[in-house]
Amino acid sequence: MDGREKRILRDKSDFSIDFSAFLPVFLHRRTADKHRRDLLNFLLNLRAFRHYCIGSLMSDTDLLHIHLVSDSTGQTVSSVARAVLALFPEHPHEEHHWILIHGERQMERVLRGIREAPGPVLFTLLNADLRSLLEAGTRDLPWPCISVLDAVLSRLTARLGAPEISRPGQQHAMDEQYFRRIEAMHFAVEMDDGRNHSRLHEADVILVGVSRSSKTPTSLYLANYGLRVANIPFVPDLPLPPFLEESLTAPPLVVGLTKDARALGEIRRTRLRSLSGGGGDGDGAVAADASRLEGYADHDEIVKELRAAKRLFTSRGWPVVDVTRRSIEETAAEILTLHEGVSAGRGR
């Protein structure tokens, strides 16, 4: 490792990441010099990107143009961009998506767009010629052009001793996992809001929660991971499906969803306003009679409802996830962790 590499690794002040994660690949005797250079260039580009995001934007009103280039659907590079831009919430930005880029003419159009609205470029391109065109076409611009997968690929290649298979969009192949996700989507729709109790035994996960606790979007999000998810509304004084009254010693995992009473009240009041305007999506936890609707958004009634739900969850030994101030992704991540733990314990 030369002096320049040591200086870059030592200078942590420009980064918001832990450099200790990168030290093994630099120090390992089997790491090729080329891989060290690739990782070093990635870190330099990352520092440049951070500098430009912070230093080049002179005020909060300046618009950052960020270009996301991919030879596939662009989901990977978009996810990285969202994660990075979330660190700069005060700076407005505009994303330019250039996806399914497979030829020189398409790349020329990308480069024209970048020049018209200069900004940092993040890309996932497996074709070496297209990558070279993009890097050459942006070299004279005062913004970094970063391959978001280089560091990971270099490290894995060095560790595994095998080259990657360069075929765009391999993660979107229509294989067994793909069709399992599609089937899980259909299942979530069919089993939404307590419908079709006869198939509850087929679920991987059952969500039980009070009205407006994000049961439906969480079910659909988990379906993207191939999990068959049913959701059941908890309504005080109404019985649960017979299947949930049984002592479950095998799948599915049952998870209780709850929420802060005040936050839930705000959401329900908005819900009632939409219902009074003729909207609605068939929420089974909202009864049709007027007396029930009157208590639906009442704070004291909500507190009682949440306490009753918590007593039920505790008595059944169901894990509880509080969705207050959580995104759907965060709620789903916790449920995925619970499911993996249960599956491991059951030897699945």
Stockholm file with secondary structure:
# STOCKHOLM 1.0

chainA/1-348         MDGREKRILRDKSDFSIDFSAFLPVFLHRRTADKHRRDLLNFLLNLRAFRHYCIGSLMSDTDLLHIHLVSDSTGQTVSSVARAVLALFPEHPHEEHHWILIHGERQMERVLRGIREAPGPVLFTLLNADLRSLLEAGTRDLPWPCISVLDAVLSRLTARLGAPEISRPGQQHAMDEQYFRRIEAMHFAVEMDDGRNHSRLHEADVILVGVSRSSKTPTSLYLANYGLRVANIPFVPDLPLPPFLEESLTAPPLVVGLTKDARALGEIRRTRLRSLSGGGGDGDGAVAADASRLEGYADHDEIVKELRAAKRLFTSRGWPVVDVTRRSIEETAAEILTLHEGVSAGRGR
#=GR chainA/1-348 SS CCHHHHHHHHCCTTCSSCGGGTHHHHHCTTSCHHHHHHHHHHHHHHHHHHHIIIIICCSTTSCEEEEEEESSCSHHHHHHHHHHHTTCTTSCEEEEEECSCCSHHHHHHHHHHHHHSCCCEEEECCCHHHHHHHHHHHTTSSSCEEETTHHHHHHHHHHHTSCCCCCTTGGGCCSHHHHHHHHHHHHHHHTGGGCCGGGGGGCSEEEEECTTSSHHHHHHHHHTTTCCEEEEECCTTSCCCHHHHSCCCSSCEEEEEECCHHHHHHHHHHHHHHHHTTCCCCCTTSCSSHHHHHHHTCHHHHHHHHHHHHHHHHHHTCCEEECTTCCHHHHHHHHHHHHHHHHHHTTC
#=GC SS_cons         CCHHHHHHHHCCTTCSSCGGGTHHHHHCTTSCHHHHHHHHHHHHHHHHHHHIIIIICCSTTSCEEEEEEESSCSHHHHHHHHHHHTTCTTSCEEEEEECSCCSHHHHHHHHHHHHHSCCCEEEECCCHHHHHHHHHHHTTSSSCEEETTHHHHHHHHHHHTSCCCCCTTGGGCCSHHHHHHHHHHHHHHHTGGGCCGGGGGGCSEEEEECTTSSHHHHHHHHHTTTCCEEEEECCTTSCCCHHHHSCCCSSCEEEEEECCHHHHHHHHHHHHHHHHTTCCCCCTTSCSSHHHHHHHTCHHHHHHHHHHHHHHHHHHTCCEEECTTCCHHHHHHHHHHHHHHHHHHTTC
//
